């Protein structure tokens, strides 16, 4: 069922994955889900790929679900099955990939599109971008991790307000609230995002992947549990070649040449 609705461009050390249904604002259909999963699996398993950059073609990042495929007038729709089959595995994959996943939001990110973007590790947004929890506008509740991610990022009060009302959050608001990392001018978005992807791809990417896991588990752990997890993880990365290279480079006063091992 995979098609050409996802474009993959391999760069030196990282891969750019572009949602490519611009005529539909990159809204998800099943074929695009299949293609995106395949692209993420390939990037995850490719040792030459040490970072992933996710973005959208055209004037928007992703408008969420293509509602023409989930129209209740055509018969009863099991949206829980849709979520179980497509959206939950996608969010879990993004969160579990042991490599940095950067998202460049180039326009509207609505519904599941917003929450898929926010599941990524570092989010940059064009100044014209908007994040819209559009679910209440069609009588639904947020999914794709939105009711977990958004309150954890911006707090319960703001999360309830934007989810109840469906009011757009501008890129500047999102950055001010801590929902995303950075706002950049529209014309500079992809250059900035590519530069960031190239930079982290040259870093100690195994350590970065483990760091990602530590940060994501912190909210569920006590301080004592997190201290023990840090100890165990530090023991593991301390045996790696990147640590040895990092120390040598520090002593020799030169840039480190990490290999991701």
C-alpha positions in Angstrom: 0.0 0.0 0.0 3.0 2.3 0.1 3.1 5.1 -2.4 4.8 8.4 -3.3 3.1 10.4 -0.6 6.3 10.3 1.5 9.6 11.5 0.1 13.0 10.3 1.5 16.2 12.3 0.8 19.4 10.8 2.3 22.0 13.3 3.3 25.5 13.0 4.8 24.7 11.4 8.2 21.0 12.1 8.3 17.8 11.6 6.3 15.0 14.1 5.4 11.5 12.5 5.4 8.9 14.7 3.8 5.2 14.2 4.0 4.2 14.8 0.3 0.5 15.3 -0.2 0.6 19.1 -0.5 -2.8 19.2 -2.2 -4.3 17.7 1.0 -2.1 19.7 3.4 -0.3 16.3 3.9 -3.3 14.9 5.7 -2.8 11.3 6.6 -4.4 8.5 4.6 -3.5 4.8 5.0 -1.0 4.8 2.1 0.9 7.7 3.6 1.0 5.9 7.0 2.5 2.8 5.4 5.1 4.9 3.5 6.0 6.9 6.6 6.4 3.8 8.7 8.7 2.3 6.0 10.8 5.4 5.9 11.2 5.6 9.7 12.1 1.9 9.9 14.7 2.2 7.2 16.2 5.3 8.9 16.2 3.6 12.3 18.0 0.5 10.9 20.5 2.4 8.7 23.8 2.7 10.6 24.8 5.6 8.2 21.7 7.6 9.4 22.4 9.2 12.7 19.5 11.8 12.8 16.1 12.1 11.2 14.5 15.4 9.9 10.7 15.2 9.4 8.8 18.0 7.5 5.9 18.6 5.1 5.7 19.6 1.5 3.9 22.7 0.3 2.2 25.3 2.6 1.5 23.0 5.6 3.2 20.4 7.7 0.1 18.1 8.3 -3.6 18.7 8.7 -4.1 15.4 10.6 -6.4 12.7 9.4 -7.8 12.9 5.8 -11.4 12.9 6.9 -12.6 11.8 3.5 -11.3 8.3 4.5 -13.2 8.5 7.8 -16.6 9.9 6.8 -19.3 8.5 9.1 -21.9 9.1 6.4 -20.4 6.2 4.5 -21.0 3.8 7.4 -20.0 3.3 11.0 -16.3 4.2 11.6 -14.2 2.6 14.4 -11.8 5.5 15.1 -10.2 3.4 17.9 -9.1 0.9 15.3 -7.7 3.7 13.2 -5.7 5.0 16.2 -4.5 1.5 17.2 -3.5 0.6 13.7 -1.8 3.9 12.6 -1.4 6.8 15.0 -0.3 5.1 18.2 2.4 3.0 16.5 3.6 6.1 14.7 4.0 8.1 17.9 5.5 5.2 19.8 8.0 4.7 17.0 9.1 8.4 16.9 9.5 8.3 20.7 11.5 5.1 20.8 13.9 5.6 17.8 17.4 5.7 19.4 18.3 8.7 17.2 17.4 12.4 17.3 14.2 13.1 15.5 13.9 16.8 14.4 10.6 18.2 13.1 10.5 21.3 10.8 6.9 22.6 10.9 6.5 24.6 7.7 2.9 25.7 8.1 -0.3 24.5 9.7 0.0 21.5 12.0 -3.5 20.5 13.0 -5.1 17.6 14.9 -2.9 14.5 14.7 -0.5 16.5 12.6 0.2 18.8 15.5 0.7 15.9 18.0 2.9 13.9 15.7 5.1 17.0 15.3 5.2 17.5 19.1 6.2 13.8 19.6 9.5 14.6 17.9 12.6 15.4 19.9 13.3 19.0 18.7 10.7 21.1 16.9 11.5 24.1 14.8 8.6 26.1 13.3 8.4 28.7 10.6 7.1 32.0 11.8 3.9 31.5 9.9 3.2 28.1 11.4 0.2 27.3 13.6 -0.5 24.4 15.9 -4.2 23.6 16.1 -5.9 21.1 18.4 -8.8 20.8 16.0 -10.5 17.8 17.5 -13.3 19.7 19.3 -14.3 21.3 16.0 -15.5 17.9 14.7 -16.7 16.4 18.0 -13.6 14.4 18.9 -11.0 14.3 21.6 -7.3 14.8 21.0 -5.3 11.7 20.1 -1.8 10.8 18.9 -0.5 11.5 22.4 -1.9 15.0 22.5 -3.5 14.7 25.9 -0.2 13.5 27.4 2.3 15.6 25.4 0.7 19.0 25.4 -0.1 19.2 29.1 3.4 18.0 29.9 4.8 20.7 27.7 2.6 23.8 28.5 0.6 22.8 31.6 -3.0 21.8 32.2 -4.6 25.3 32.0 -3.2 26.1 28.6 -3.7 22.6 27.3 -7.4 22.6 28.2 -8.0 26.1 26.7 -6.5 25.3 23.3 -8.1 21.8 23.2 -11.6 23.0 24.2 -11.6 26.0 21.9 -9.5 24.7 19.0 -7.9 28.1 18.8 -4.6 28.2 16.8 -1.4 28.6 18.7 1.1 30.7 16.7 4.7 29.6 16.4 5.8 32.5 18.6 3.3 31.5 21.3 4.4 27.8 21.0 8.0 28.8 21.6 7.1 31.2 24.4 5.1 28.5 26.2 7.7 25.8 25.7 5.7 23.7 23.3 8.5 23.9 20.7 12.2 24.8 20.7 12.6 27.6 18.2 10.8 29.9 15.7 12.7 30.9 12.5 11.8 32.9 9.5 9.9 31.0 6.9 12.6 31.2 4.2 15.2 30.0 6.7 13.4 27.0 8.2 14.8 24.2 6.1 18.3 25.6 6.2 18.2 25.9 10.0 16.6 22.5 10.4 19.1 20.8 8.0 22.0 22.5 9.8 20.7 21.2 13.2 20.2 17.7 11.8 23.8 17.7 10.3 25.2 18.9 13.6 23.5 16.3 15.8 24.4 13.6 13.3 28.0 14.4 13.9 27.6 14.1 17.7 27.7 11.1 20.0 24.5 9.8 18.6 24.4 6.6 20.7 24.6 8.8 23.8 22.0 11.2 22.4 19.6 8.2 21.8 20.1 7.0 25.4 19.7 10.6 26.6 16.4 10.8 24.8 15.2 7.7 26.7 16.3 9.2 30.1 14.5 12.4 29.6 11.3 10.7 28.4 11.3 8.4 31.5 12.0 11.1 34.0 8.4 12.1 34.4 7.4 8.6 35.5 10.3 8.1 37.9 11.1 9.2 41.4 14.4 11.0 41.8 16.0 7.9 43.3 14.9 5.8 40.3 16.2 8.4 37.9 19.5 8.6 39.6 19.9 4.8 39.4 18.9 4.9 35.7 21.5 7.7 35.0 24.1 5.6 36.7 23.3 2.5 34.7 23.2 4.4 31.4 26.4 6.3 32.2 28.1 3.0 32.9 27.0 1.7 29.5 28.1 4.8 27.4 31.3 5.1 29.4 32.4 1.8 27.7 31.8 3.2 24.2 34.3 4.5 21.7 32.7 8.0 21.6 33.5 8.6 25.3 37.1 7.6 24.7 37.3 9.9 21.6 35.6 12.7 23.5 38.2 12.6 26.3 41.1 12.4 23.9 39.8 15.3 21.9 39.3 17.4 25.1 42.9 16.6 26.3 44.3 17.3 22.8 42.2 20.5 22.5 40.6 19.5 19.2 37.0 18.8 18.0 35.9 15.3 18.7 35.2 13.0 15.8 32.3 10.9 17.1 31.1 7.7 15.3 27.9 7.0 17.2 29.3 4.0 19.1 
